Each structure stands twice: as structure tokens, then as C-alpha cells.
């Protein structure tokens, strides 16, 4: 199997290291460029080149005779080639969704009215969640349609904003509760008085630990006064948060008032970051697409 494996390896390296395969600006501009999904599959790993490389891979599998040779081919296939095939497939799937994504980008960010429920005094377990607003239309952060069953519920009682966040179909035993919150599985909530700085961010991990920060020119801790619960059982992870309206934003938020927010779900190593309002970037901190919420 050495000959086809060598052809495969050298062809991959030749594609990756030849400037002529890259976008025009990469060829002409004397600066550093990061690899991107578009660069990897729109320019380098095109369908035609992947077909060529796939034929070398098939030749190597057929040529391997001994157990050792088969193991060596399999090691490359599982450690490198399968990831390339999956990356190309995901890119092609997303390209098919591009018209839908562009239509979404042309629309205004979402807006919703948050219903008032009976007073719960900040106790998330006493909230009538059946009367809450349900946000069950989520997207990948870049605006692509996604299929993971995630949803949020919002309500207020004049004193607290209540938020329930839930994902089902999970292996909850595999959730990562990172001590720093941000590098593991988490739900993140953003709040602002406008679409831009300053804004406030709260992240909650599966263990129920949370971090609250104020994001402006001088980032620091946000005294949110949050009350948080997290339950991960079976195939469902549910987080509930109560936030005093007096602490939600500078000067507080009162019934009848509008503010801006977004809700996110992050997973370590996941290719898709999820959002209620996609911002068409790879960062939660792009605030131009915050949704508008009005307390009834």
C-alpha cells in the first residue's frame, strides 16, 4: 500500500502548500491568514480533488495485504481521511442551505414579548412555566438551520426575569462542567440596553456553577443577583435562572420596557454553536443581532 499512500499524502500536501489553490487575496496580500472552513473546502478540498484523493485511499485499502499493512492504512484513514470526508460533507450540506441563510440574514433580528406570571419571589421552581414565552426556533451561530432539540422559556413577575433553557436527546453523563464555565458545556445569556456595548453576560455549566461579567471598556464581574439551578438527568439538561430586574441592566428594567438579549448553547469541540438569534459570526460577542424583548 506504500505507493498509493505516498501519492495520497504528497497530493494533500501539494494542495495545502501551493498558493495557486488559495483565494486571490491570500496569494497577493503579504499578511497572515487563518485557515477557515470556506478556505478548506471552497478552495482547497474541492469535490473534484476529494474524489481524486478518495481514489488513492481506495487503492491503498485494496493493496494492503498483511495485518500490519491494513492497520497502518486504517490508522491514516481514521486519523486523517475520515475527518476530511466529514468536513467536506458538512461544507456541502451548508452550501445547500446558503440561500435560506441569506434570507435570514436579510431579516431584522427577532423580537418577542415576555409574559407576566404570578409572583414567584425568585424561586425558579414556583414559576408557572406553562404560561411562559417559548423560544424553540434556534440556529447555528452562523445562521444555518440546525436540528438539535433546544428551547428556552421566558417569563417575569415584575421583580425577576425567569429563564429556562433545555436540551434533550443528550448523553448527560458526557456533559463537561468546566470550572471556568466557558471552556465546557454551557448556556450563555447576554443582556443589553442597546445592540452594542456595554452588555452583560452570564454563563451556566452543568453543575449549576455560573459566572456573570460586565462587558464594556473595563470588563469585570456583574453583580447579577442570579439564582440558578441545573438538572442533567437521562437525556435532558435543564437550567433555570432568576435574575432581579433591578440588576439586569444599569438602572434596572421595568414592566413595559424593552431591552436586548441573546441566548446561546456552547459545547466543547462542537462544530455548531447554537443561538436564538444568529449573528452570522463565530463569536457570541457580536451584539448587532441581539433580539428585542419587551416585558408585558
ZAVEX-59693 format. One line per 3 residues: number of its first residue (from 1); their letters; for each residue x, y, z of N, C-alpha, C. Coordinates in steps of 0.2 Angstrom, whole numbers, plus 5000, padded with zeros to 4 digits. Example, Ala and Ser with C-alpha at 12.3 -4.5 7.8 and 13.67 -1.06 7.14 Angstrom:
2
1) AS) 5066/4972/5039/5062/4978/5039/5066/4984/5039  5064/4989/5035/5068/4995/5036/5064/5000/5039 $
END
This chain:
296
1) XXX) 5004/4994/5000/5000/5000/5000/5004/5006/5000  5011/5006/5000/5015/5012/5001/5014/5016/4995  5014/5014/4989/5014/5018/4983/5007/5023/4983 $
4) XXX) 5001/5020/4984/4995/5024/4984/4995/5029/4990  4998/5026/4996/4998/5031/5002/5002/5037/5001  5008/5035/4997/5013/5041/4996/5010/5046/4991 $
7) XXX) 5006/5044/4986/5003/5048/4981/4998/5052/4985  4994/5049/4989/4989/5052/4993/4992/5058/4998  4997/5056/5001/5000/5061/5006/5003/5067/5003 $
10) XXX) 5007/5065/4998/5010/5071/4994/5005/5075/4990  5000/5072/4988/4995/5076/4984/4991/5081/4989  4990/5078/4995/4987/5083/5001/4991/5088/5002 $
13) XXX) 4998/5087/5003/5002/5092/5005/5003/5097/4999  5003/5095/4993/5004/5099/4987/4998/5104/4987  4992/5101/4988/4986/5106/4988/4987/5111/4993 $
16) XXX) 4988/5109/4999/4988/5113/5005/4994/5119/5004  5000/5117/5002/5005/5122/5002/5006/5126/4995  5002/5125/4990/5003/5128/4984/4998/5135/4984 $
19) XXX) 5001/5141/4984/4997/5147/4984/4992/5147/4978  4993/5144/4973/4988/5145/4967/4981/5142/4969  4981/5138/4974/4974/5135/4976/4971/5139/4981 $
22) XXX) 4974/5144/4983/4970/5148/4988/4967/5154/4985  4962/5158/4989/4959/5164/4987/4964/5169/4984  4962/5173/4980/4966/5178/4977/4970/5183/4982 $
25) XXX) 4966/5185/4987/4969/5189/4992/4974/5186/4996  4974/5179/4997/4979/5176/5000/4985/5176/4996  4985/5175/4990/4990/5175/4985/4994/5182/4985 $
28) XXX) 4990/5187/4985/4993/5194/4984/4995/5198/4990  4991/5197/4996/4992/5201/5001/4998/5198/5006  5002/5202/5008/5008/5200/5012/5006/5200/5020 $
31) XXX) 5002/5196/5022/5000/5196/5029/4998/5189/5031  4996/5188/5037/4995/5181/5040/4987/5180/5038  4985/5174/5036/4979/5172/5035/4977/5165/5040 $
34) XXX) 4972/5165/5043/4970/5159/5047/4966/5155/5042  4967/5148/5043/4963/5143/5039/4955/5144/5041  4951/5144/5036/4944/5144/5038/4940/5138/5034 $
37) XXX) 4934/5137/5036/4930/5132/5033/4929/5133/5025  4928/5139/5024/4927/5141/5017/4934/5140/5013  4939/5142/5016/4946/5141/5013/4947/5133/5012 $
40) XXX) 4946/5129/5017/4947/5122/5017/4943/5118/5012  4937/5120/5011/4933/5116/5006/4930/5120/5000  4930/5126/5001/4928/5130/4995/4934/5131/4990 $
43) XXX) 4940/5131/4992/4946/5132/4988/4951/5126/4988  4952/5123/4993/4957/5118/4994/4954/5111/4992  4950/5108/4997/4947/5102/4996/4941/5102/4992 $
46) XXX) 4941/5104/4986/4935/5104/4982/4933/5097/4980  4927/5096/4978/4924/5090/4977/4928/5086/4972  4931/5089/4967/4935/5085/4962/4941/5083/4965 $
49) XXX) 4945/5087/4969/4951/5085/4972/4949/5079/4978  4944/5080/4981/4942/5075/4986/4941/5068/4983  4938/5068/4977/4937/5062/4973/4943/5059/4971 $
52) XXX) 4948/5063/4969/4955/5061/4967/4958/5058/4973  4958/5061/4979/4961/5058/4985/4958/5052/4987  4951/5052/4986/4947/5046/4988/4949/5040/4984 $
55) XXX) 4951/5041/4978/4953/5035/4974/4960/5033/4976  4964/5037/4978/4971/5035/4981/4970/5031/4988  4965/5033/4992/4963/5029/4998/4960/5022/4996 $
58) XXX) 4956/5022/4991/4953/5015/4990/4959/5011/4987  4963/5014/4983/4969/5010/4980/4973/5007/4986  4974/5011/4991/4978/5009/4997/4975/5003/5001 $
61) XXX) 4968/5004/5002/4965/4998/5005/4965/4992/5001  4965/4992/4995/4965/4986/4991/4972/4983/4991  4977/4987/4991/4984/4985/4991/4986/4982/4997 $
64) XXX) 4984/4984/5003/4986/4981/5009/4985/4974/5010  4990/4970/5012/4990/4963/5012/4990/4960/5019  4995/4962/5022/4996/4959/5029/4992/4963/5034 $
67) XXX) 4992/4960/5040/4988/4964/5045/4991/4970/5047  4998/4970/5047/5001/4977/5049/5000/4982/5044  5000/4980/5037/4999/4985/5032/4992/4988/5033 $
70) XXX) 4987/4983/5034/4980/4985/5034/4979/4990/5040  4982/4989/5046/4982/4993/5052/4985/5000/5050  4990/5000/5047/4993/5006/5045/4989/5011/5040 $
73) XXX) 4986/5007/5036/4981/5011/5031/4975/5013/5035  4973/5009/5040/4967/5011/5044/4968/5017/5048  4974/5017/5051/4976/5022/5055/4976/5029/5052 $
76) XXX) 4979/5029/5046/4978/5035/5042/4971/5037/5040  4967/5032/5038/4960/5033/5036/4956/5036/5042  4957/5033/5048/4953/5035/5054/4955/5041/5057 $
79) XXX) 4962/5042/5057/4965/5048/5060/4965/5054/5056  4965/5054/5049/4965/5060/5045/4960/5060/5040  4959/5054/5036/4955/5055/5030/4947/5055/5032 $
82) XXX) 4945/5051/5037/4938/5052/5038/4936/5059/5041  4941/5062/5044/4939/5069/5046/4939/5074/5040  4943/5072/5035/4942/5076/5029/4936/5075/5025 $
85) XXX) 4934/5069/5025/4927/5067/5022/4921/5071/5025  4922/5070/5032/4916/5073/5036/4916/5081/5035  4922/5084/5035/4922/5091/5034/4920/5093/5027 $
88) XXX) 4921/5090/5022/4919/5091/5016/4911/5090/5015  4908/5085/5018/4901/5084/5018/4897/5089/5022  4900/5091/5028/4897/5097/5031/4897/5103/5027 $
91) XXX) 4902/5105/5024/4903/5111/5020/4898/5110/5014  4897/5105/5011/4892/5104/5006/4885/5105/5008  4884/5102/5014/4877/5102/5017/4875/5110/5018 $
94) XXX) 4880/5113/5021/4879/5120/5022/4878/5125/5016  4882/5123/5011/4881/5127/5005/4874/5126/5002  4871/5120/5003/4864/5119/5001/4859/5123/5004 $
97) XXX) 4861/5125/5011/4857/5129/5015/4858/5137/5014  4863/5139/5010/4865/5146/5010/4860/5150/5008  4856/5149/5003/4850/5154/5001/4846/5155/5007 $
100) XXX) 4844/5150/5011/4840/5151/5017/4843/5155/5022  4850/5154/5023/4854/5158/5027/4854/5165/5025  4855/5167/5019/4855/5174/5017/4848/5177/5018 $
103) XXX) 4843/5173/5017/4836/5176/5018/4835/5178/5025  4838/5174/5030/4838/5175/5037/4842/5181/5039  4848/5182/5036/4852/5187/5037/4849/5194/5035 $
106) XXX) 4845/5194/5030/4841/5200/5027/4836/5202/5032  4833/5198/5036/4828/5199/5041/4831/5203/5047  4826/5207/5050/4828/5210/5056/4829/5205/5062 $
109) XXX) 4833/5206/5067/4833/5201/5072/4827/5200/5076  4826/5195/5079/4819/5193/5082/4817/5198/5087  4811/5198/5089/4808/5202/5094/4802/5198/5097 $
112) XXX) 4801/5199/5104/4796/5195/5107/4794/5198/5113  4788/5197/5116/4785/5200/5122/4785/5194/5127  4788/5196/5133/4789/5192/5139/4783/5192/5143 $
115) XXX) 4779/5187/5144/4773/5187/5148/4774/5188/5156  4769/5191/5159/4770/5192/5166/4766/5186/5169  4769/5183/5174/4766/5177/5178/4765/5179/5185 $
118) XXX) 4762/5174/5189/4761/5175/5196/4768/5176/5199  4768/5180/5205/4774/5181/5208/4777/5175/5211  4784/5174/5210/4787/5168/5212/4793/5170/5217 $
121) XXX) 4794/5176/5218/4799/5178/5223/4806/5176/5221  4807/5175/5215/4814/5172/5213/4815/5165/5214  4810/5161/5215/4810/5154/5216/4809/5151/5209 $
124) XXX) 4814/5148/5206/4813/5146/5199/4808/5140/5199  4807/5136/5204/4803/5130/5204/4796/5132/5206  4794/5138/5207/4787/5140/5208/4785/5144/5202 $
127) XXX) 4789/5145/5197/4786/5149/5191/4781/5144/5187  4776/5147/5185/4771/5144/5180/4774/5144/5173  4779/5139/5172/4782/5139/5165/4777/5138/5160 $
130) XXX) 4771/5135/5161/4767/5134/5156/4764/5140/5153  4765/5146/5157/4762/5152/5154/4768/5156/5151  4774/5154/5151/4780/5157/5149/4780/5158/5141 $
133) XXX) 4784/5162/5138/4786/5163/5131/4790/5157/5129  4789/5153/5124/4793/5148/5122/4797/5150/5116  4804/5150/5116/4808/5151/5110/4811/5144/5108 $
136) XXX) 4808/5141/5103/4811/5135/5101/4813/5135/5094  4814/5141/5091/4817/5141/5084/4824/5144/5085  4829/5139/5085/4836/5141/5086/4840/5139/5080 $
139) XXX) 4846/5142/5079/4850/5141/5073/4857/5140/5076  4861/5138/5071/4869/5138/5072/4870/5145/5072  4876/5147/5075/4878/5154/5076/4878/5158/5070 $
142) XXX) 4881/5154/5065/4882/5157/5058/4875/5158/5054  4870/5156/5057/4863/5157/5053/4861/5151/5050  4864/5145/5050/4862/5139/5047/4856/5135/5051 $
145) XXX) 4851/5132/5048/4846/5128/5051/4850/5123/5055  4847/5121/5061/4850/5115/5065/4845/5111/5068  4846/5105/5070/4841/5100/5072/4841/5098/5079 $
148) XXX) 4846/5101/5083/4846/5099/5090/4840/5102/5093  4837/5097/5098/4831/5100/5101/4833/5104/5107  4833/5111/5106/4835/5116/5111/4829/5121/5111 $
151) XXX) 4828/5123/5117/4822/5128/5118/4824/5132/5124  4820/5138/5124/4820/5142/5130/4813/5145/5132  4812/5146/5138/4806/5149/5141/4808/5155/5145 $
154) XXX) 4804/5160/5144/4805/5167/5147/4798/5169/5150  4799/5172/5156/4793/5175/5160/4796/5180/5165  4792/5184/5167/4794/5189/5173/4788/5190/5177 $
157) XXX) 4789/5192/5183/4784/5193/5188/4784/5200/5191  4787/5205/5187/4788/5212/5190/4794/5213/5194  4797/5208/5197/4803/5208/5201/4809/5204/5198 $
160) XXX) 4807/5199/5195/4813/5194/5192/4811/5193/5185  4816/5192/5181/4816/5189/5174/4818/5181/5175  4813/5177/5173/4815/5170/5173/4816/5167/5166 $
163) XXX) 4821/5163/5166/4823/5160/5160/4825/5152/5161  4821/5148/5157/4823/5141/5157/4826/5139/5151  4831/5135/5151/4835/5133/5145/4835/5125/5145 $
166) XXX) 4834/5122/5139/4834/5115/5140/4836/5112/5133  4840/5107/5133/4841/5102/5128/4840/5095/5129  4837/5092/5125/4835/5085/5125/4839/5081/5120 $
169) XXX) 4839/5074/5121/4842/5070/5116/4850/5069/5118  4852/5071/5124/4859/5071/5126/4861/5065/5129  4868/5064/5129/4871/5059/5134/4873/5064/5140 $
172) XXX) 4869/5065/5145/4870/5070/5150/4876/5068/5154  4878/5061/5154/4884/5059/5158/4890/5062/5155  4890/5064/5148/4896/5066/5145/4896/5074/5145 $
175) XXX) 4892/5077/5148/4892/5084/5148/4898/5086/5152  4902/5092/5150/4908/5094/5153/4906/5100/5157  4907/5100/5164/4906/5105/5168/4913/5108/5170 $
178) XXX) 4915/5113/5166/4922/5116/5166/4922/5121/5172  4927/5121/5176/4927/5126/5182/4927/5133/5180  4930/5134/5174/4929/5141/5171/4923/5143/5168 $
181) XXX) 4918/5138/5167/4912/5139/5164/4913/5139/5156  4917/5143/5154/4917/5145/5146/4920/5139/5142  4924/5135/5145/4928/5130/5140/4924/5123/5140 $
184) XXX) 4918/5123/5144/4915/5116/5144/4908/5117/5141  4903/5113/5142/4896/5114/5140/4893/5120/5145  4890/5124/5141/4887/5129/5145/4881/5132/5141 $
187) XXX) 4877/5136/5145/4872/5140/5142/4874/5147/5143  4873/5152/5139/4876/5159/5140/4870/5164/5138  4869/5169/5143/4864/5174/5142/4867/5180/5141 $
190) XXX) 4865/5184/5136/4868/5191/5135/4862/5196/5136  4863/5202/5139/4858/5207/5140/4861/5214/5139  4857/5218/5136/4860/5225/5135/4854/5230/5134 $
193) XXX) 4856/5236/5135/4850/5241/5134/4850/5243/5127  4855/5241/5122/4855/5243/5115/4859/5237/5112  4860/5237/5105/4863/5232/5102/4871/5235/5101 $
196) XXX) 4874/5233/5107/4881/5236/5107/4884/5236/5114  4890/5238/5115/4892/5239/5122/4889/5245/5126  4888/5245/5132/4890/5239/5137/4885/5234/5137 $
199) XXX) 4887/5228/5138/4882/5222/5139/4884/5218/5145  4879/5213/5147/4881/5209/5152/4880/5201/5150  4884/5197/5153/4885/5190/5150/4885/5186/5157 $
202) XXX) 4880/5180/5156/4880/5175/5161/4881/5169/5158  4885/5164/5161/4886/5158/5159/4885/5153/5164  4882/5147/5162/4880/5142/5167/4882/5135/5165 $
205) XXX) 4886/5131/5169/4888/5125/5167/4884/5119/5170  4885/5113/5168/4880/5108/5170/4880/5107/5178  4885/5109/5181/4885/5108/5189/4881/5113/5192 $
208) XXX) 4879/5118/5188/4875/5124/5191/4879/5130/5193  4886/5129/5192/4890/5135/5193/4889/5140/5188  4890/5146/5190/4889/5151/5185/4894/5157/5186 $
211) XXX) 4895/5161/5180/4899/5167/5180/4895/5172/5177  4896/5178/5180/4892/5184/5177/4897/5190/5176  4898/5192/5170/4903/5198/5169/4899/5203/5165 $
214) XXX) 4902/5209/5166/4900/5215/5163/4905/5217/5158  4903/5218/5152/4907/5219/5146/4906/5226/5143  4912/5229/5144/4912/5236/5141/4920/5238/5141 $
217) XXX) 4922/5244/5141/4929/5245/5141/4933/5243/5146  4929/5242/5152/4933/5239/5158/4929/5233/5161  4930/5227/5157/4927/5221/5159/4928/5220/5167 $
220) XXX) 4923/5217/5170/4923/5215/5177/4917/5211/5179  4917/5209/5185/4911/5205/5187/4905/5209/5187  4899/5206/5186/4892/5208/5186/4889/5206/5192 $
223) XXX) 4887/5210/5196/4883/5208/5202/4876/5206/5200  4875/5201/5197/4869/5199/5194/4863/5197/5199  4865/5195/5205/4860/5193/5210/4856/5186/5207 $
226) XXX) 4859/5183/5202/4856/5177/5199/4855/5171/5204  4849/5168/5203/4848/5162/5207/4847/5156/5201  4851/5151/5202/4852/5146/5196/4852/5139/5199 $
229) XXX) 4848/5135/5195/4848/5128/5196/4850/5125/5189  4853/5119/5190/4854/5115/5184/4853/5107/5185  4849/5104/5181/4847/5097/5182/4849/5094/5175 $
232) XXX) 4854/5089/5176/4855/5085/5170/4854/5077/5172  4848/5075/5169/4846/5068/5170/4844/5065/5164  4846/5058/5163/4844/5055/5157/4846/5058/5151 $
235) XXX) 4842/5060/5147/4844/5063/5140/4843/5071/5140  4841/5074/5146/4839/5081/5146/4843/5085/5151  4845/5091/5149/4849/5095/5153/4844/5102/5153 $
238) XXX) 4842/5104/5160/4838/5109/5161/4841/5114/5165  4842/5120/5163/4844/5126/5168/4839/5131/5169  4838/5133/5175/4833/5138/5176/4837/5144/5180 $
241) XXX) 4835/5150/5178/4839/5156/5180/4833/5161/5182  4834/5164/5188/4830/5170/5190/4835/5176/5191  4833/5181/5188/4838/5187/5188/4833/5193/5190 $
244) XXX) 4835/5197/5196/4832/5203/5198/4832/5208/5192  4826/5211/5191/4825/5216/5186/4829/5222/5188  4830/5223/5194/4834/5229/5196/4842/5228/5195 $
247) XXX) 4844/5222/5194/4851/5221/5192/4852/5219/5185  4847/5218/5181/4848/5215/5174/4852/5220/5170  4851/5227/5171/4855/5232/5167/4856/5238/5171 $
250) XXX) 4860/5242/5170/4861/5248/5174/4854/5252/5174  4852/5254/5180/4846/5257/5181/4840/5252/5181  4841/5246/5180/4836/5241/5180/4831/5241/5174 $
253) XXX) 4827/5236/5174/4822/5235/5169/4815/5235/5172  4810/5238/5169/4803/5239/5172/4798/5236/5167  4793/5233/5170/4787/5231/5165/4785/5236/5160 $
256) XXX) 4784/5234/5154/4783/5238/5149/4789/5241/5145  4795/5239/5148/4801/5242/5145/4804/5236/5140  4807/5239/5135/4811/5234/5131/4818/5234/5132 $
259) XXX) 4822/5228/5131/4829/5228/5131/4831/5223/5126  4837/5222/5126/4840/5217/5120/4844/5211/5124  4843/5205/5120/4846/5199/5123/4847/5194/5118 $
262) XXX) 4852/5189/5120/4853/5183/5116/4854/5178/5120  4853/5172/5118/4853/5165/5122/4858/5161/5117  4862/5157/5121/4867/5153/5117/4868/5146/5120 $
265) XXX) 4870/5141/5116/4872/5135/5119/4879/5133/5116  4884/5132/5120/4890/5130/5118/4892/5123/5121  4896/5119/5117/4898/5113/5118/4906/5112/5117 $
268) XXX) 4910/5109/5121/4917/5109/5119/4918/5105/5113  4922/5107/5108/4923/5103/5102/4918/5103/5097  4912/5106/5099/4906/5106/5094/4908/5110/5088 $
271) XXX) 4906/5108/5082/4906/5112/5076/4901/5117/5076  4895/5116/5079/4890/5121/5079/4889/5124/5086  4890/5131/5086/4887/5135/5092/4880/5137/5091 $
274) XXX) 4876/5136/5095/4869/5137/5094/4867/5144/5097  4862/5147/5094/4859/5154/5096/4852/5155/5095  4848/5158/5099/4842/5160/5097/4842/5165/5092 $
277) XXX) 4846/5170/5092/4847/5175/5086/4854/5174/5083  4854/5171/5078/4861/5170/5075/4864/5177/5073  4871/5177/5074/4874/5184/5072/4879/5183/5066 $
280) XXX) 4879/5177/5063/4882/5176/5057/4890/5177/5058  4892/5175/5064/4900/5175/5065/4901/5169/5069  4907/5168/5072/4909/5163/5076/4910/5165/5083 $
283) XXX) 4907/5171/5085/4908/5174/5092/4901/5175/5095  4901/5174/5101/4895/5176/5105/4895/5183/5106  4900/5187/5105/4901/5194/5107/4900/5199/5102 $
286) XXX) 4896/5196/5096/4894/5201/5091/4887/5203/5093  4886/5209/5095/4880/5211/5098/4875/5215/5093  4877/5215/5087/4872/5219/5082/4866/5215/5080 $
289) XXX) 4866/5208/5082/4860/5205/5081/4856/5202/5087  4857/5206/5093/4853/5204/5099/4846/5205/5097  4842/5200/5100/4835/5201/5099/4832/5206/5104 $
292) XXX) 4826/5208/5102/4822/5213/5107/4817/5210/5111  4817/5211/5117/4812/5208/5122/4809/5214/5125  4802/5213/5126/4798/5218/5130/4794/5215/5135 $
295) XX) 4795/5217/5141/4791/5214/5147/4784/5217/5147  4779/5212/5147/4772/5214/5147/4770/5216/5154 $
END
